[in-house]
Every structure is written in structure tokens, then in C-alpha cells.
Amino acid sequence: MADFDDEDWENEVNNIDSHHQNVDRAPDAEQLLGPWTVIALMLNRTIGSGIFVSPVKVLVGTGSVGASLILWSFGAIVSTCGLLIWLELGLSVPFREVKVTPGPHGTFEKKSVPRNGGEKNYLQFLFSNPNRERPGFLVTCMYGIPFILLGNLAGNALALGSFVMHAAGRKPDAAKGEVIGIAIGTLSAACLLHIFSRRGGIIMNNIFAVIKVALLVVIIVLGFLKAGGVHLGRTPKATDNFHIPESFEGAGSDFASYTDSLQYIVYSYSGFLQPFYVLAEVARPRKVFPKYTLLGMLITAVLFVLVNVSYFCAIPRNMDGIAIAQDMASVFFAQIFGNEVAKRVMNGFTAFSILGNIIVMTFTAARVKQEIAKEGILPYSLFFANGYTTPWARIRERFFPARRTRPVMPTSSSATLPRDVQEDEEIRTLEQTPMAALALHWVTSVALIAFTAKMDPTRAYFVIVGIYIYAVRLLVGVFVSGGLLILKLTPSRNWKDEANIKLWSDPLHIVLFFVTDLFLLGAAFVKPGDGSPWSYKNAHVQWFIAPTIGLSTLIWGVIWYWGLHGVMLKKVKTLIVTRRVLAVKDRDVPGQWIQKGEIVTHEWHVNIPDSGSSIGEYELR
């Protein structure tokens, strides 16, 4: 079905059927996210618990400083390859039938009109029949149901509670109730923040990103000062870690320890996904994304490698107690300042960092869940797909009303008129947020915490994060990169002409990302040795639990799909979902289009079988 032009859009909006349709408008120009917010989304999500917790696990798992630094560098390379894949798909799909010439007899052409949702859009495009007008429900269910249930930071919320207890001088396992209470309170506060004010959530995200980058810079400077001979604390510097023979001394031979280490490293770098979840809310996306997402990844990679180097400037490889340390950052502060107070202060900083992590993920993941709801696979889908005006926007409009008019974007008829006689249009869009999707996000986050409530907080963290890594990061990564490789090897799809980005590394970066993720998927089932930080002896969780549950998420989507199919058969109706957009020309990139609005329609059509056929033969859409 062809999309709207301006006139059709206004007519349709004025006659909307709220029981079956949903109107979604892109934010106004002043509400769109700028380039530095794009970088902040990446940094705030990336700098969470990973860079503070994972280095000690990686060091113990590999047994050597050299191997640890190589894995962190390789993780940065793999994640950059993933970013290039997401850029190629994110700035190209989905494609829409856009009216390119005005008038009642205007012509429509297939154009790229990117939107929110990230890999949901890519998987639908890659694995749906290209000859069908709409993607089938199966792909949406297989991605959407696991993401709705697992696409949150419940594990990080538990980690935040644990670090708060450490900062208070208490052991988290002995204060499980307090840890769970802090975790649920934090998740609730993050959701309420984004419900109350979209802009307020964005400002908080940017502030957290700046502070967390500053914290990493402080760690780097302290470590380098220590290495340079500046007297900090009572412990000697540990620069022997960087002597080539000693750097690789003690390197372990346990295969699973290396692969599990790499899993947690690629998880630590996975913040590059966040801007793509909110792509339609970014100003000038085709100009901003290629430059600023790569800049964000470069900043992340440099900071993470240098932070690890800094850790090893102060912490000897074979330091007593390092194998049982909860995180590397607090050990580092204890070594630098020589007292337990510094260690507890760093635990507080780590908790603060995780809070920012939760705030950004709540903002972006709720948008993905809103997009999933638009596809009609949930009960009361339109309710969860709706955006609602924020309380802050209503308060601001009540007491500080904005100017009421703005220039109409020039069209073919008005572009030649003098500026002072061009028409104005009323500003009608107040800031909106997906309140229902945020509520759904909160429910599933709390449900995960409840599901693991009988475990101690540390064990629950590794279970939840392990499942997330396998299901949301690795499985999705394999399907997206593998699907893109298949697409490039299918001449009939004509992807070479349709893609908006041409990369010199093509297809090497896709192959590296695909092979690495596929390798990690299989390697997760290899049993680690008893000395591994991921062994049952040390983690108190069987190694196969997280990958087994993660792999089973593919079945969750299939079961949900057939349940939806069963509902249709029982109703003797077929659910038809239509998404029509208002697309306008991208003023920054000639020949490209951006989405300014969308009308989602959910209709139940009665099945009337032909003679000799059965309702079950009708195609599910």
C-alpha cells in the first residue's frame, strides 16, 4: 500500500478511528536528538558495570595481562564491525512507496525511509518474503517476544544494589532484600523519569555520559601517574605487567575461559546498538549517524583499552585475592590510595555508573517495544503502541506556552514564494513518550528480578546478563549479519543499488562479525575448567544454563506465533496490520526521505473460505 502525501495525511488524521488506528508523529525539530546526544546514548549505555566488573573476570580467566588486552582490543574491532553492519541496514531499511511527485495523479516510487526499532526492522527485511507487501508475523514474534521479556537491565539493577551495599560496607548476599528493593526502586525511578519528561530523560542521559567519561579519564590518569612513579598509596607500581615475557606469563589453556571472557567483552561494547533504536528521533540521521556513531565507538574503544592498561599499572597480575574480587575498579582504587575507604567510594561510583546505564536503556528499549506493539502481536497492541503527552509538556504548555506558528516546510508550490508570504502552520505536537511501553518494560524487568529472587544477587546478575548476552546480543547478531551476507549474495534482491552506504571493508567486516558471534554461540556450551571464574565452583551457576535458555528464546517466538495463529482460527478472522507513513524529503541528502509521521491500522478481517477450502489454509499475515 502506498504511503501518504501531506493532503492525504491530514485527511486520514482528521478521520482516525481510535479503536483500530494509532497516529504516531515524529518529534518536532526542537525535540529531535542532536549528534552529541547520539554519542551520549552510546557512552552512557557502554560505560555501565562492564568496564568495572569484566576486567577482573577476563584477567582471571585468561591468566595473563597480555591476553586480556588483546581480547579487549579484539572486542573493540568486532563491535566496530557490528556498528558498520547496523549503519548499512539502519540508514537503508525499511523501504516505502513514497509519493515523489505531487498532485492527484502523482507517481510513487520505492524509497528508503528509516525508523525506530533497530534490528527488528532489519530482521523483518532480511527474512521476510520480498514480494509481500507486509512482513509476516513469524519473524516479528521470534525477535519481539524475547526482546520484550529480556530487553532490559534487570541484572544491572541487581548489580547496582550490590554495589550500594558494598559502598555501605555490607555484603550483598547478606542483604538480599535490600539489594532487590534498591533494584526495583531504581528501575521504577528510571521509568517514571521517562514517563514524566522525555526531554528530562535525555538531559539526564547526557549528564551521566559526561560524568562517566570523566570518571574513566580519572582512572586512566591515576594509573599512568602510578606507573610514572608518583607516590600514591602504600603499594608499589605494577609496571612489570607490561614486560613482554611477564605480560603473557601464566596464560591459561582453558578454552571456555577465553570464549566466556570475549562474550562479556562484546557485551561491554554493545552500547553501539542504542542510537539505532531511536533513529527516527534523531535530526539529520543520514548525516549524523555515520560520523558520530563511529566517533562514539572510537571514544569507547580508546577509553576501555586505556582503562585496562591503567588497571594493570597498579594491580599485579598475581595479586592475592584478585581471583575472588567482585570488580577491578574498587581493587584499583584500593591499590592507588591504600585504604578501604577509597574502595568503597569507587563502589559508589560504579553504582552511579550503572544508574546511568539503566536510564538510557529504559529510554531506548521502550521505543523498540513500542515498535513491536505496532506490529500487532501483543494483546491490546495499539494501547502499547501509543505515545502519550508527558506531564512535563502539559505543565510547560500550561504555564509557559510556546509560540503557536512556524513556517510550513516548502513544497513544490510554496518554495518559490517570498519568505514573508509563505503560509504558517500551527504547532500542535507536544512532547510525547511511550508510557504504556515503559510500563511494559517495567513489568518485565521486575518479573526477571522476581524470577531470580531466590538466588543471591551476584549469581542472579550473571544468570540474567548471560541470557541477555546470548539471546539479545549474540543470536540477533548472527541472524542480522548472516542475513546481510545472504542478501549480498542474492543478485535478485539488488541490494548493491538499494543500500545507502557503501563501505570499503565490505564484506570483510560482516564476515568477521558473523563468524565471531557464531563461534561464541557454540563455544558457550563448552564446560569451563574448575579454575575459571565462570565455573560452577566460582560462579555457582552451571555453565550451560544461560546459553540453553538463550537458545530456547527462538522457540518462545515460534510458540507465540502459533498461539496468535490459534487466536485467528478461533475468531475465524485474520489480523491485518497496515503501517502507512508520511515521508518528506531529507533536506541534507538529496534523493533521500525521512519519516515524519505514521498511521498504524489493526483490522480483523472475517475469513470466507472458497468452496472446498478450509480456514486453516488461509495465509497468516
C-alpha positions in Angstrom: 0.0 0.0 0.0 1.3 3.4 -1.0 2.1 6.0 1.7 0.7 9.4 2.3 1.4 12.8 0.9 0.6 15.9 3.0 -3.0 16.2 1.9 -3.8 12.5 2.3 -2.1 12.5 5.8 -4.3 15.4 7.1 -7.5 13.8 5.8 -6.6 10.5 7.3 -5.6 12.0 10.7 -8.9 14.0 10.8 -10.9 10.8 10.3 -8.9 8.5 12.5 -10.6 5.5 14.1 -9.1 5.3 17.6 -10.4 1.8 18.1 -8.4 0.4 15.2 -5.8 3.1 14.4 -2.9 4.8 16.0 -1.2 8.1 14.9 2.5 8.5 15.7 4.2 11.8 14.8 7.9 12.3 14.8 9.2 14.8 17.4 9.3 18.5 16.3 12.6 19.9 15.1 13.5 21.3 18.6 12.8 17.9 20.2 15.0 15.9 17.8 18.2 14.4 19.2 21.4 16.0 18.2 24.8 14.4 17.3 26.2 14.7 20.8 23.2 13.0 22.3 23.8 10.2 19.8 27.3 9.8 21.2 26.0 10.1 24.8 23.5 7.3 24.2 26.3 5.1 23.2 28.7 6.1 26.0 26.1 6.0 28.8 25.0 2.5 27.8 28.5 1.2 27.2 30.0 2.6 30.4 28.0 0.7 32.9 29.1 -2.3 35.0 31.1 -4.0 32.3 34.3 -1.9 32.3 34.4 -2.1 36.1 33.4 -5.8 36.6 34.5 -7.6 33.5 38.3 -6.8 33.5 38.9 -8.9 36.7 37.0 -11.8 35.2 38.9 -11.6 32.0 42.3 -11.4 33.8 41.5 -14.4 36.0 40.0 -16.3 33.0 42.9 -15.8 30.7 45.6 -15.7 33.4 47.7 -13.0 31.7 47.8 -9.3 31.2 48.7 -9.6 27.5 45.9 -11.9 26.6 43.4 -9.6 28.5 44.5 -6.5 26.5 44.4 -8.5 23.2 40.8 -9.6 23.9 39.7 -6.1 24.8 41.2 -4.8 21.6 39.7 -7.5 19.5 36.3 -6.9 21.1 36.5 -3.3 20.0 37.3 -4.4 16.4 34.4 -6.9 16.4 32.0 -4.3 17.8 33.1 -1.7 15.2 32.3 -4.3 12.5 28.8 -4.7 14.1 28.4 -0.9 14.0 29.1 -0.8 10.3 26.5 -3.5 9.7 23.9 -1.6 11.7 24.8 1.6 9.8 24.3 -0.1 6.4 20.9 -1.5 7.4 19.7 1.2 9.7 20.1 4.0 7.1 18.6 1.9 4.4 15.6 -0.1 5.6 12.6 -0.2 5.6 11.6 0.8 2.1 8.3 2.5 1.4 6.2 3.5 -1.6 6.6 7.3 -1.4 4.7 9.9 -3.5 7.6 11.6 -5.3 5.5 14.0 -7.5 2.6 16.0 -6.0 -1.0 16.1 -7.3 -3.9 13.6 -7.6 -2.0 11.7 -10.3 1.4 11.8 -8.7 3.8 8.9 -9.0 5.0 6.6 -6.3 8.5 5.1 -6.0 10.2 2.7 -3.6 12.3 4.8 -1.2 14.3 4.2 1.9 12.5 5.6 5.0 14.4 4.5 8.2 12.5 4.4 11.5 12.9 3.4 15.2 13.3 -0.2 16.2 16.8 -1.2 15.3 17.3 -4.8 14.4 13.6 -5.5 14.5 13.4 -3.7 11.1 16.5 -5.4 9.8 15.3 -8.9 10.6 11.9 -8.3 9.1 13.5 -7.0 5.9 16.1 -9.8 5.7 13.9 -12.8 6.4 10.5 -11.8 5.0 9.3 -12.6 1.5 10.4 -9.5 -0.6 7.3 -10.0 -2.8 4.9 -9.5 0.1 3.7 -6.0 1.0 4.0 -6.7 4.7 6.4 -8.9 6.7 5.0 -12.0 8.2 4.3 -12.3 11.9 6.8 -15.1 12.5 10.0 -13.0 12.3 8.4 -10.3 14.4 7.4 -12.9 17.1 10.8 -14.6 17.1 12.6 -11.3 17.7 9.8 -9.4 19.6 8.8 -11.8 22.3 12.4 -12.4 23.6 13.2 -8.7 23.4 10.1 -7.8 25.4 10.9 -10.3 28.1 14.7 -9.9 28.2 15.5 -6.5 26.6 16.1 -4.7 29.9 18.8 -4.2 32.6 17.3 -6.2 35.5 20.7 -7.8 36.0 22.4 -4.4 36.1 19.8 -3.2 38.6 20.8 -6.0 40.9 24.4 -5.1 40.4 23.6 -1.5 41.3 22.0 -2.7 44.6 25.1 -4.9 45.3 27.5 -2.0 44.8 25.4 0.2 47.0 25.7 -2.4 49.7 29.5 -2.7 49.2 29.7 1.1 49.4 27.9 1.0 52.7 30.3 -1.6 54.0 27.8 -4.5 53.8 27.9 -7.8 52.0 25.1 -8.0 49.3 24.5 -11.7 49.8 23.6 -11.0 53.5 21.3 -8.1 52.5 19.4 -9.7 49.5 16.2 -8.0 50.4 17.8 -4.5 50.4 19.5 -5.3 47.1 16.3 -6.3 45.4 14.5 -3.3 46.9 17.1 -0.9 45.5 17.0 -2.7 42.1 13.2 -2.4 41.8 13.3 1.2 43.1 15.9 2.1 40.5 14.0 0.6 37.6 10.8 2.3 38.8 12.6 5.7 39.1 14.0 5.3 35.5 10.6 4.5 34.1 8.9 7.4 35.9 11.6 9.8 34.8 10.9 9.0 31.1 7.2 9.0 31.6 7.2 12.4 33.3 9.5 14.1 30.7 11.1 12.9 27.5 13.5 15.9 27.5 14.3 15.4 31.2 15.4 11.8 30.4 17.6 12.9 27.6 19.3 15.6 29.7 19.9 13.1 32.4 21.4 10.7 29.9 23.8 13.4 28.6 24.9 14.4 32.0 25.6 10.8 33.1 27.6 10.3 29.9 29.8 13.3 30.6 30.4 12.3 34.2 31.2 8.7 33.4 33.7 9.6 30.7 35.3 11.9 33.2 35.4 9.1 35.7 37.2 6.8 33.2 39.7 9.6 32.4 40.4 10.0 36.1 41.1 6.2 36.4 43.5 6.5 33.3 45.3 9.5 34.8 45.7 7.9 38.2 47.1 4.7 36.7 49.6 6.5 34.5 50.7 8.6 37.4 51.3 5.5 39.4 53.3 4.0 36.5 55.3 7.2 36.3 56.5 6.9 39.8 54.2 9.4 41.6 53.7 8.2 45.1 50.0 7.2 45.5 49.2 5.0 48.5 51.5 2.5 50.1 51.6 -0.1 47.3 54.3 -0.2 44.5 53.6 0.3 40.9 52.9 -2.8 38.8 54.6 -1.9 35.5 56.2 -5.3 35.4 52.9 -6.4 34.0 53.9 -4.9 30.6 57.2 -6.6 30.2 56.7 -8.9 27.3 57.7 -12.2 28.9 55.8 -11.5 32.1 52.8 -10.0 30.3 51.9 -13.4 28.9 53.2 -15.4 31.8 50.6 -17.6 33.4 48.3 -17.5 30.3 45.8 -20.3 30.8 44.8 -23.0 28.4 41.2 -23.3 29.4 39.3 -22.7 26.1 36.0 -21.8 27.7 37.6 -19.1 29.9 38.8 -17.3 26.8 35.5 -17.5 25.0 33.4 -16.6 28.0 35.8 -13.6 28.6 35.2 -12.5 25.0 31.4 -12.8 25.4 31.5 -10.4 28.3 33.8 -8.0 26.4 31.5 -7.8 23.4 28.6 -7.2 25.8 30.5 -4.3 27.4 30.9 -2.8 23.9 27.2 -3.3 22.9 26.2 0.3 23.5 26.5 1.0 19.8 23.0 -0.5 19.3 21.3 2.2 21.3 21.1 5.1 18.8 19.5 2.8 16.2 16.6 2.1 18.5 15.6 5.7 18.3 16.8 6.6 14.8 13.6 8.3 13.7 14.0 10.8 16.6 17.4 12.0 15.5 17.9 15.1 13.5 19.6 14.6 10.1 20.2 10.9 10.7 22.0 10.2 7.4 24.5 13.0 8.1 24.8 12.3 11.9 24.9 8.6 12.2 28.0 7.6 10.0 30.2 10.2 11.6 29.1 10.4 15.2 28.4 6.7 15.9 31.9 5.9 14.6 33.3 8.7 16.8 31.4 7.3 19.8 32.8 3.8 19.1 36.3 5.2 18.8 36.0 7.1 22.1 34.7 3.9 23.8 37.5 1.7 22.4 40.2 4.1 23.4 38.8 4.6 26.9 38.3 0.9 27.5 41.7 -0.2 26.4 43.4 2.6 28.3 41.4 1.9 31.4 42.5 -1.7 31.3 46.1 -0.5 30.8 45.7 1.8 33.8 44.3 -1.1 36.0 47.5 -3.1 35.2 49.7 -0.1 36.1 48.6 -0.6 39.7 47.4 -4.2 40.1 49.9 -7.0 39.9 48.7 -10.0 37.8 49.1 -12.5 40.6 47.9 -10.2 43.4 46.5 -12.1 46.4 42.7 -12.1 46.4 42.3 -11.0 42.8 40.5 -14.2 41.8 37.7 -13.6 44.2 37.4 -9.8 43.7 33.9 -8.6 42.6 35.3 -5.9 40.3 38.6 -4.4 39.1 37.8 -0.7 39.7 37.5 -1.0 43.5 40.7 -3.1 43.7 42.4 -0.4 41.6 41.3 2.4 43.9 42.4 0.4 47.0 45.8 0.0 45.4 46.1 3.6 44.4 45.1 5.1 47.7 46.0 2.3 50.0 42.8 2.1 52.1 39.3 0.6 52.2 37.6 4.0 52.1 38.8 4.5 48.5 37.5 1.1 47.6 34.0 1.9 49.0 34.0 5.3 47.2 34.7 3.5 43.9 31.8 1.1 44.6 29.6 4.1 45.0 30.8 5.5 41.6 30.2 2.1 40.0 26.6 2.1 41.3 26.2 5.7 39.9 27.5 4.5 36.5 25.0 1.6 36.4 22.2 4.0 37.2 23.0 6.0 34.0 23.1 2.6 32.2 19.6 1.8 33.3 18.3 5.3 32.4 19.5 5.1 28.8 18.3 1.5 28.3 14.9 2.4 29.6 14.6 5.2 27.1 15.7 3.2 24.0 14.2 -0.2 24.8 10.8 1.2 25.4 10.9 2.6 21.9 11.7 -0.8 20.5 8.8 -2.4 22.5 6.5 0.3 21.1 7.6 -0.6 17.6 7.0 -4.3 18.3 3.5 -3.5 19.6 2.7 -1.6 16.4 3.1 -5.0 14.6 0.0 -6.3 16.3 1.5 -9.4 18.0 0.6 -8.3 21.6 -2.8 -8.2 23.3 -4.1 -4.6 23.2 -1.2 -3.8 20.8 -2.5 -0.3 19.9 -2.5 0.6 23.6 1.2 -0.3 24.0 1.9 1.3 20.6 0.6 4.7 21.5 2.6 7.7 22.5 1.2 10.0 25.2 1.9 13.6 26.0 4.2 13.8 29.0 3.1 15.6 32.2 6.0 18.0 31.9 4.9 19.0 28.4 1.4 19.7 29.7 2.8 21.7 32.7 5.1 23.7 30.4 2.3 24.4 27.9 0.0 25.5 30.7 2.4 28.0 32.3 4.9 28.8 29.5 3.0 28.4 26.2 5.2 28.2 23.1 4.9 30.3 20.0 1.9 29.0 18.1 3.0 29.1 14.5 6.0 28.1 12.4 6.8 28.2 8.7 5.5 25.4 6.6 8.2 23.2 5.1 8.5 24.4 1.4 6.6 22.3 -1.2 6.7 22.4 -4.9 4.1 25.2 -4.9 5.4 27.3 -2.0 9.1 27.1 -2.5 9.2 30.0 -4.9 7.1 32.3 -2.8 8.7 35.1 -0.8 9.5 34.2 2.8 7.1 36.8 4.2 4.1 35.4 2.3 4.7 31.7 2.8 2.0 30.1 4.9 2.4 29.3 8.6 1.1 26.2 10.3 0.1 25.8 14.0 2.5 23.9 16.3 0.3 21.1 17.7 2.8 18.4 18.8 3.7 18.4 22.4 6.5 16.1 23.7 5.3 12.5 23.8 6.6 9.3 25.4 5.6 5.7 25.1 4.1 5.5 28.5 2.4 2.1 28.1 5.6 0.6 26.6 7.5 2.0 29.5 5.1 0.3 31.9 5.5 -3.0 30.0 9.3 -2.5 30.2 9.0 -2.1 34.0 6.8 -5.2 34.4 9.2 -7.5 32.5 12.2 -6.0 34.4 10.6 -6.7 37.8 9.5 -10.1 36.6 13.1 -11.1 35.8 14.2 -9.9 39.3 11.3 -11.9 40.8 12.3 -15.0 38.8 15.8 -14.9 40.2 14.8 -13.7 43.7 15.8 -17.0 45.4 19.4 -16.7 44.1 22.0 -14.5 45.8 22.3 -11.2 43.9 25.7 -12.0 42.3 24.5 -15.3 40.9 21.3 -13.7 39.7 23.3 -11.0 37.9 25.4 -13.5 35.9 22.3 -15.5 35.0 20.3 -12.6 33.7 23.3 -11.0 31.9 24.4 -14.3 30.5 20.9 -14.9 29.0 20.8 -11.4 27.6 24.2 -11.7 26.0 23.3 -15.0 24.3 19.7 -14.1 23.2 19.8 -10.3 22.6 23.4 -9.7 21.6 24.8 -12.9 20.0 21.8 -14.6 18.5 20.5 -11.4 17.0 24.0 -10.5 15.8 24.3 -13.9 14.0 20.9 -13.5 12.2 21.4 -9.9 11.2 25.0 -10.4 9.9 24.2 -13.7 8.3 21.1 -12.3 6.7 23.0 -9.4 5.3 25.6 -11.8 3.8 22.8 -13.8 2.2 21.3 -10.6 0.9 24.5 -9.5 -0.7 24.9 -13.0 -2.4 21.4 -12.8 -3.8 21.6 -10.7 -7.0 17.8 -10.6 -7.5 17.4 -8.5 -4.3 19.5 -5.8 -5.9 20.9 -4.7 -2.6 24.0 -3.1 -4.1 21.9 -0.4 -5.7 19.5 0.0 -2.8 21.9 0.3 0.2 22.6 3.9 1.2 26.1 3.2 2.5 28.9 1.7 0.6 31.8 0.5 2.7 35.4 -0.2 1.6 35.6 -3.1 4.0 32.6 -4.9 2.5 32.1 -7.8 3.1 35.1 -8.5 5.4 33.6 -6.7 8.4 30.3 -8.7 8.0 32.2 -12.0 7.8 34.3 -11.2 10.9 31.3 -10.2 13.0 29.2 -13.2 11.8 32.0 -15.7 12.4 32.9 -14.3 15.8 29.3 -14.3 17.1 28.6 -17.7 15.6 31.7 -19.1 17.2 30.7 -17.6 20.6 27.2 -19.1 20.3 28.7 -22.6 20.0 31.6 -22.1 22.5 29.2 -21.1 25.2 28.3 -24.8 25.6 31.9 -25.8 26.4 32.4 -26.5 30.1 34.9 -24.2 31.8 37.7 -25.6 34.0 37.4 -25.5 37.8 39.7 -22.6 38.0 37.7 -20.4 35.6 35.7 -17.5 37.0 32.7 -18.9 35.1 32.9 -22.4 36.5 30.2 -23.7 38.9 32.8 -23.7 41.7 33.3 -19.9 41.4 30.1 -18.6 39.8 27.8 -21.1 41.5 25.8 -21.3 38.2 26.1 -24.2 35.8 27.8 -23.1 32.6 25.1 -24.4 30.3 22.1 -22.6 31.9 22.4 -19.2 30.2 23.1 -20.4 26.7 20.4 -23.1 26.9 17.8 -20.6 28.0 19.1 -18.1 25.4 18.9 -20.6 22.6 15.4 -21.5 23.7 14.2 -18.0 23.1 13.9 -18.9 19.4 11.2 -21.4 20.4 9.4 -18.8 22.6 8.7 -16.7 19.4 7.5 -19.7 17.5 5.1 -20.8 20.2 3.8 -17.2 20.4 3.3 -17.2 16.7 1.3 -20.3 16.7 -0.7 -19.0 19.6 -1.5 -16.0 17.5 -2.4 -18.3 14.7 -4.7 -20.2 17.0 -6.5 -17.0 18.1 -7.1 -16.2 14.4 -8.5 -19.6 13.8 -10.8 -19.4 16.8 -12.1 -16.0 15.8 -12.4 -17.1 12.2 -10.7 -13.9 11.3 -7.3 -12.7 10.1 -5.4 -9.8 11.7 -4.3 -7.3 9.1 -1.7 -4.8 10.1 -1.1 -1.7 7.9 1.6 0.9 8.6 1.4 3.9 6.3 3.9 6.8 6.8 4.2 10.4 5.9 7.6 10.8 4.4 9.3 14.1 3.5 12.5 14.8 1.6 15.7 14.8 3.5 17.0 18.3 3.1 20.6 17.2 3.9 20.8 14.3 1.5 19.3 14.7 -2.0 17.1 11.9 -3.1 16.5 10.5 0.4 13.5 10.6 2.6 12.7 10.7 6.4 9.7 9.7 8.3 7.6 12.5 9.8 4.5 10.5 10.9 2.8 7.2 10.7 -0.7 5.7 11.0 -0.9 2.1 12.2 -4.1 0.2 11.5 -5.1 -3.1 13.1 -8.1 -4.8 11.5 -9.7 -8.2 11.9 -10.9 -9.5 8.6 -13.5 -12.2 8.5 -12.3 -15.4 6.7 -14.7 -16.5 4.0 -13.2 -19.8 2.6 -13.7 -20.7 -1.0 -15.7 -23.9 -1.7 -13.5 -26.9 -0.9 -11.0 -25.0 1.2 -10.7 -24.6 4.9 -9.9 -21.6 7.0 -6.7 -23.2 8.1 -5.4 -22.8 4.5 -5.5 -19.1 4.7 -2.1 -17.4 5.0 -1.3 -15.9 8.3 -0.1 -12.3 7.9 
